[in-house]
Each structure stands twice: as C-alpha cells, then as structure tokens.
C-alpha cells in the first residue's frame, strides 16, 4: 500500500525539526526559556515599542485607503468569479478563527482588570469604568482585524488573482519575484508554520484551563483542576478536531464555525436579557462613540510624556505583538475562505462585522461585570478576576439567573472554539507545508492536528507554555517588518492591476462599427433568442474558431508568437510569451437558467437553460456575449481588446523622453 503525500520537503521537515527542538527547550528548561524570551520581549517593548505602534497605525491607514479607493473594485479572483461561501458561513469562519476563544476568556476579565487598575483614572471610579471599556474596545477592535487583513488580503489577492500559491511567500512576489520559490520563500513559510503551531498549541493549553475550571465549577470533584485532567481534556479536544479535520473545510470547519456563532449569539442574548438590558444597549452606543472619538489618539499613544512603559508593554504592545504573531495563521485561513469577493467587500466584512460583534460582546459581559462590582457589591467577582481569570466567567454567571445553564453553554462554546482553532490551524499548517496544495491527503492534516495536541500537552505538563507564548510574541517584530514590505508590494501590484482593468473597461461592442450585412432586425433576433448548447457549440466550431485562427495567422505572419487552443467548449488565442504581458482572448460557452424557470435543488435544469459565448481575458470574464457575431465582428473585437492591451502596456512600462 502506497501512502500518498504532497509535502514540500524544505518547509515540512525544517518545521518539524524546529518544533521538536523548541518543545524540547520549553519542556526541559521552561524557566530559563521564559526568562530569555521575556528579556527579548521586554527589550523590544522598551526600545522598539514606537515601531509596533507606528507599524499598526500604518496598517490601519493603508487598509482603509485600499477599501475606499478604486482598488476596492478589484476581485480576489478572476473578474467573473463568485464567492465560495455565503455571508453566514464566511462571517462565522472569520469570527471563529480570528478571536472567538479570546472573547470567552477575556470578555469579563479585561474590562474588570482595567476598571480595577486603569492607566489614566482612579481605580473603581466612574471614569475608570468608562476608560476600561474604551481600552478594551481599542485592544479588541479594528486594529486587530487590520493586522489580519493585511496578510489575508495579500495572500488572497496574489493567489486567486495572480495564480500564485496560497502561501505567505507569495505576498513578497512584487519585491523579490521568482526568488519566492527559493530558500527565502521556504524560510518565510517555515516561520509561519512555527507561529501557527505554537500560537494554536499555547492557546489550546491555556484555554483548556478555562474548560477545566468550568467543568470543576459545574461538577465539582468529578473534574478536579489538575494537570492530568487538563491533558485528558486536550486529548479529547484534539480527537474531536481530528474528526473535524477528516471532514474537510466545507463540512468540518464550516459547520463548527456556524455552531460557534449560533451558541455565541444565544449566550450573548441570554446575558443581555437577564442583565440590565437598557443600560447595556445605552453603554454599547456610548462605548462605540467613545472608541471612535479617541481612535486616532489611542492609535498613536505611546505615553511618551507620562512614561507608563510597564502598562503599555503589558497591554497594548503585548496585544499588538500577539495579533501580529497570529497573522500568518489567521490571515492564511481568512484568505482560504474568501475567494471571489471584491476587495472592498472583503475588507468591510473582515474589519467591521467581527469588530461590531466583539464590541457588543465586550459591552454585554464587561459592563455587566463592572455594574455588578460597582452597584451590587460583587467584590467576589473582582477577586476572581484578580486571582484566576479562567474561572471569572463562571463566577460572573452566578450573578445571573440560570447560572448552571449559562455555564454549560459557555463550556460547550469554549470547546467548539478550541476545536475550530485546532482544525483551522491544521488546515493552514498542512497548506503551508504542502506548497499550497489545497487537496493534500487527509493524513497530513490529521498529523498536524495530533501534533498540536501533543505539543500543548507536553508543554503544559512541563510548564513551558508561557515560555513559548512569550517567544511567539517576541517573534512579532521581524514579521512586523515583513508586513510593511507586504503593504508596499501589494500597493504596487494593485496599481498595476487597476491600470490593466481601466484599459479594457467600458467595452464598446464591435457590432457598432464592423462592416457587415446585418440589419437591426437580425440583431434583435440574436439578442432575444435563447440558444441551446448545440447551437453555441456549432457557433464556436463554425464561426469563432475560424475567426481566431485567421487572427492567429495574421500575427504569425508578422513575426509574433501566437498560438490557439481548442478545449471542449472553449477556444483561446494567445499572443506573446509566457509572462504577464501575454494577451489572451478566450471564448467560453456558459450556461444560464432561463428567467422564471423553476430552480429546484438536485433537479435537471438543462431543459430550462440557455447558453452564451462570452469573452474572457487574462484577468477574467468580461460578461459580454459574442453569440451571433460574424467572423469579421469577432476579429474586430479581438483587435479592439488587443489595442486596449497595448495601451495598458504603454501606460505601465513606457517612459516619456522629451523631444530635442
């Protein structure tokens, strides 16, 4: 029996070797490793904190510019492509992979911690409560998703638009060209594998503490808080994730993500209805306004005059480093599920939809917890947050009706979030180590899912999880510099792409000027007809192919490289070499459902279909039909599109030389 594989050896084996080496260091010398990595992180925060702040600000400005500019009309894929997933599934997967588990862990904890120890207000004051929510919104808001969006947009654009592998190395193509396939590209992908592995593994390790705390809170000594129980829980979660990985992206991650979102909305609504509902809704509006009003100031705030380096390093810089270290993983996954959307649609969805839900979540849980401490004497909740954040959510539920039910839902939600993180992490790592193969054998994804659980268990038992988490955050600095290069390269590529689009848009049909014997009645007859597949195929064979063949011969006779291809229901003409300057004119038969025809799932719709012969250029379909054109009209259309192609080359490559 031959086991099939599709691994990229330089990335796969170097990643496995580095993972085992780092796990060995973290397991055998956890304290020394943590001290070393912590000292590196502290030095970076003290000496290069300004670069973290400036870099994230640049990402935000760049992404907002791309979203509102003309570049937003470009599709992540060919011009004719459609999204692979509907909005519900897409948003659910964004939310689950991005930071769903973090909301469970910090939804109560972070607002309360800022309320108890704010940087710019008196502890436990009214001003401290307001400031706590502004800071929480700032750390979990649009900046985090901007960091993810930079990587995700670049990967999706170069993979789906320019047919490069769905790998971090592809984002550097505008800067280093074909060298992305060499050692430099292998290093970038290996770095992304390590960040993904240890990001998911450390989160799995720390998050299982919350699952253990929740089960102990619900069932007492039946689920004692111990290392053995936590390893058993990791094993169980890993096995569930392995089953989900076996199901694939469409069945596993998609369905789990939709379940996550449904459970999260249910839990949110219950807490909202059982809590001070009107006050929470008022707080949500005011918190959002406060966040927006101070967005610029907080974005650039380094406390340069107050010198609050400890607070800044322990909160904002820590978060920025954490989001950056996770960006190869989350960015790759978001790119994987976002094919076919326009850049503007993609960025609006990635930036604002999860952020809006996060703001509502933090308001409902954070403001409810602060209100309980401020006005209802729940000091026990403040003590729980200060001593053990993992149990704070369950202590918070004691303040509400149906506390046991809420705790059960929360435990289920934490587990499904972790399964989704492990599942999506396995898919991403497998993609990275297989050279971008989206159909790699299942055993490879199972291997990475099991390895994540093993790494988390070993480090949890040895006490090395904190060391690896610190190392992952410290590694954010070099990747911050890579992300700045990614922004520059993406901007250059988008400029060129828009130039190409603008040179061929506003198609003027050649029927208007081609000299043929066709009356307007004949043209109407063509426009209102609904051709069958055989009629479309006959048109391709009898009219389109001879027309393209004559144009091909015309270019060959003038010394150009030109060739034709005829594959089933399409015929293609290529003029030029095998590079980005090749002109492609492609005619394809496409099927459409007749207006008003029944569309029952699984039913044969061929009898209710009609067919068009549409034009496709190098960057995708142009949405116009040449069915009914004569040979001369098709030839005129080819020449028109070729003229636009030459105009694009002139604008992108030519340099003006002043006449003497």
LINRA-V664026 format. One record per backbone hydrogen bond with DSSP energy under -1.0 kcal/mol. CO is the residue of the C=O (numbers start at 1). NH is the residue of the N-H. If there is no record, write none. Layout:
co:CO nh:NH
co:CO nh:NH
//
This chain:
co:8 nh:11
co:8 nh:12
co:9 nh:13
co:11 nh:15
co:12 nh:16
co:13 nh:17
co:14 nh:18
co:15 nh:19
co:16 nh:20
co:17 nh:21
co:18 nh:22
co:19 nh:23
co:20 nh:24
co:21 nh:25
co:22 nh:26
co:23 nh:27
co:24 nh:28
co:25 nh:29
co:29 nh:33
co:30 nh:34
co:31 nh:35
co:32 nh:36
co:33 nh:37
co:34 nh:38
co:35 nh:39
co:36 nh:40
co:37 nh:41
co:38 nh:42
co:39 nh:43
co:40 nh:44
co:41 nh:45
co:42 nh:46
co:43 nh:47
co:44 nh:48
co:48 nh:52
co:49 nh:53
co:50 nh:54
co:51 nh:55
co:52 nh:56
co:53 nh:57
co:54 nh:58
co:55 nh:59
co:56 nh:60
co:57 nh:61
co:58 nh:62
co:59 nh:63
co:60 nh:64
co:61 nh:65
co:62 nh:66
co:63 nh:67
co:64 nh:68
co:65 nh:69
co:69 nh:72
co:70 nh:73
co:71 nh:74
co:72 nh:344
co:74 nh:343
co:75 nh:77
co:76 nh:340
co:78 nh:81
co:86 nh:90
co:87 nh:91
co:88 nh:92
co:89 nh:93
co:90 nh:94
co:91 nh:95
co:92 nh:96
co:93 nh:97
co:94 nh:98
co:95 nh:99
co:95 nh:100
co:99 nh:103
co:100 nh:104
co:101 nh:105
co:102 nh:106
co:103 nh:107
co:106 nh:110
co:108 nh:112
co:109 nh:113
co:110 nh:114
co:111 nh:115
co:112 nh:116
co:113 nh:117
co:115 nh:124
co:122 nh:125
co:125 nh:129
co:126 nh:130
co:127 nh:131
co:128 nh:132
co:129 nh:133
co:130 nh:134
co:131 nh:135
co:132 nh:136
co:133 nh:137
co:134 nh:138
co:135 nh:139
co:136 nh:140
co:141 nh:145
co:142 nh:146
co:143 nh:147
co:144 nh:148
co:145 nh:149
co:146 nh:150
co:147 nh:151
co:148 nh:152
co:149 nh:153
co:150 nh:154
co:151 nh:155
co:152 nh:156
co:153 nh:157
co:154 nh:158
co:155 nh:159
co:156 nh:160
co:157 nh:161
co:158 nh:164
co:165 nh:167
co:167 nh:170
co:168 nh:171
co:169 nh:172
co:170 nh:173
co:172 nh:175
co:172 nh:176
co:173 nh:177
co:176 nh:179
co:177 nh:180
co:178 nh:181
co:179 nh:182
co:182 nh:186
co:183 nh:187
co:184 nh:188
co:185 nh:189
co:186 nh:190
co:187 nh:191
co:188 nh:192
co:189 nh:193
co:190 nh:194
co:191 nh:195
co:192 nh:196
co:193 nh:197
co:194 nh:198
co:195 nh:199
co:196 nh:200
co:197 nh:201
co:198 nh:202
co:199 nh:203
co:200 nh:204
co:201 nh:205
co:202 nh:206
co:203 nh:207
co:204 nh:208
co:207 nh:211
co:208 nh:212
co:209 nh:213
co:210 nh:214
co:211 nh:215
co:212 nh:216
co:213 nh:217
co:214 nh:218
co:215 nh:219
co:216 nh:220
co:219 nh:222
co:220 nh:223
co:224 nh:226
co:226 nh:230
co:227 nh:231
co:228 nh:232
co:229 nh:233
co:230 nh:234
co:231 nh:235
co:232 nh:236
co:233 nh:237
co:234 nh:238
co:235 nh:239
co:236 nh:240
co:237 nh:241
co:238 nh:242
co:239 nh:243
co:240 nh:244
co:241 nh:245
co:242 nh:246
co:243 nh:247
co:248 nh:252
co:249 nh:254
co:252 nh:256
co:253 nh:257
co:254 nh:258
co:255 nh:259
co:256 nh:260
co:257 nh:261
co:258 nh:262
co:259 nh:263
co:260 nh:264
co:261 nh:265
co:262 nh:266
co:263 nh:267
co:264 nh:268
co:265 nh:269
co:266 nh:270
co:267 nh:271
co:268 nh:272
co:269 nh:273
co:270 nh:274
co:271 nh:275
co:275 nh:277
co:276 nh:280
co:277 nh:281
co:278 nh:282
co:279 nh:283
co:280 nh:284
co:281 nh:285
co:282 nh:286
co:283 nh:287
co:284 nh:288
co:285 nh:289
co:286 nh:290
co:287 nh:291
co:288 nh:292
co:289 nh:293
co:290 nh:294
co:292 nh:295
co:294 nh:298
co:295 nh:299
co:296 nh:300
co:303 nh:307
co:308 nh:312
co:309 nh:313
co:310 nh:314
co:311 nh:315
co:312 nh:317
co:315 nh:319
co:316 nh:320
co:317 nh:321
co:318 nh:322
co:319 nh:323
co:320 nh:324
co:321 nh:325
co:322 nh:326
co:326 nh:330
co:327 nh:331
co:328 nh:332
co:329 nh:333
co:330 nh:334
co:331 nh:335
co:332 nh:336
co:333 nh:337
co:335 nh:338
co:338 nh:341
co:339 nh:84
co:341 nh:76
co:342 nh:346
co:343 nh:347
co:344 nh:348
co:345 nh:349
co:346 nh:350
co:347 nh:351
co:348 nh:352
co:352 nh:356
co:353 nh:357
co:354 nh:358
co:355 nh:359
co:356 nh:360
co:357 nh:361
co:358 nh:362
co:359 nh:363
co:360 nh:364
co:361 nh:365
co:362 nh:366
co:363 nh:367
co:365 nh:369
co:366 nh:370
co:367 nh:371
co:368 nh:372
co:369 nh:373
co:370 nh:374
co:371 nh:375
co:372 nh:376
co:372 nh:378
co:377 nh:379
co:378 nh:381
co:378 nh:382
co:379 nh:383
co:380 nh:384
co:381 nh:385
co:382 nh:386
co:383 nh:387
co:384 nh:388
co:388 nh:391
co:391 nh:395
co:392 nh:396
co:393 nh:397
co:396 nh:399
co:397 nh:400
co:402 nh:406
co:403 nh:407
co:404 nh:408
co:405 nh:409
co:406 nh:410
co:407 nh:411
co:408 nh:412
co:409 nh:413
co:410 nh:414
co:411 nh:415
co:412 nh:416
co:413 nh:417
co:414 nh:418
co:415 nh:419
co:416 nh:420
co:417 nh:421
co:418 nh:422
co:419 nh:423
co:420 nh:424
co:421 nh:425
co:422 nh:426
co:423 nh:427
co:424 nh:428
co:425 nh:429
co:426 nh:430
co:427 nh:431
co:428 nh:432
co:429 nh:433
co:431 nh:436
co:433 nh:8
co:442 nh:446
co:443 nh:447
co:444 nh:448
co:445 nh:449
co:446 nh:450
co:447 nh:451
co:448 nh:452
co:449 nh:453
co:450 nh:454
co:451 nh:455
co:452 nh:456
co:453 nh:457
co:454 nh:458
co:455 nh:459
co:456 nh:460
co:457 nh:461
co:458 nh:462
co:459 nh:463
co:459 nh:464
co:464 nh:468
co:465 nh:469
co:466 nh:470
co:467 nh:471
co:468 nh:472
co:469 nh:473
co:470 nh:474
co:471 nh:475
co:473 nh:476
co:474 nh:477
co:475 nh:479
co:476 nh:480
co:477 nh:481
co:478 nh:482
co:479 nh:483
co:480 nh:484
co:481 nh:485
co:482 nh:486
co:483 nh:487
co:484 nh:488
co:485 nh:489
co:486 nh:490
co:487 nh:491
co:488 nh:492
co:489 nh:493
co:490 nh:494
co:491 nh:495
co:492 nh:496
co:493 nh:497
co:494 nh:498
co:495 nh:499
co:496 nh:500
co:497 nh:501
co:498 nh:502
co:499 nh:503
co:501 nh:504
co:501 nh:505
co:509 nh:512
co:510 nh:513
co:510 nh:514
co:514 nh:516
co:516 nh:518
co:519 nh:523
co:520 nh:524
co:521 nh:525
co:522 nh:526
co:523 nh:527
co:524 nh:528
co:531 nh:611
co:532 nh:536
co:533 nh:537
co:534 nh:538
co:535 nh:539
co:536 nh:540
co:537 nh:541
co:538 nh:542
co:539 nh:543
co:539 nh:544
co:540 nh:545
co:543 nh:547
co:544 nh:548
co:545 nh:549
co:546 nh:550
co:547 nh:551
co:548 nh:552
co:549 nh:553
co:550 nh:554
co:551 nh:555
co:552 nh:556
co:553 nh:557
co:555 nh:560
co:556 nh:559
co:561 nh:576
co:563 nh:574
co:565 nh:572
co:567 nh:570
co:569 nh:589
co:570 nh:567
co:571 nh:587
co:572 nh:565
co:573 nh:585
co:574 nh:563
co:575 nh:583
co:577 nh:579
co:579 nh:582
co:583 nh:575
co:585 nh:573
co:586 nh:616
co:587 nh:571
co:588 nh:614
co:590 nh:612
co:592 nh:610
co:594 nh:597
co:600 nh:603
co:605 nh:608
co:606 nh:609
co:608 nh:594
co:610 nh:592
co:612 nh:590
co:613 nh:626
co:614 nh:588
co:615 nh:622
co:616 nh:586
co:617 nh:620
co:619 nh:79
co:620 nh:617
co:624 nh:615
co:626 nh:629
co:630 nh:634
co:631 nh:635
co:632 nh:636
co:633 nh:637
co:634 nh:638
co:635 nh:639
co:636 nh:640
co:637 nh:641
co:638 nh:642
co:639 nh:643
co:640 nh:644
co:641 nh:645
co:642 nh:646
co:643 nh:647
co:644 nh:648
co:645 nh:649
co:646 nh:650
co:647 nh:651
co:648 nh:652
co:649 nh:653
co:650 nh:654
//
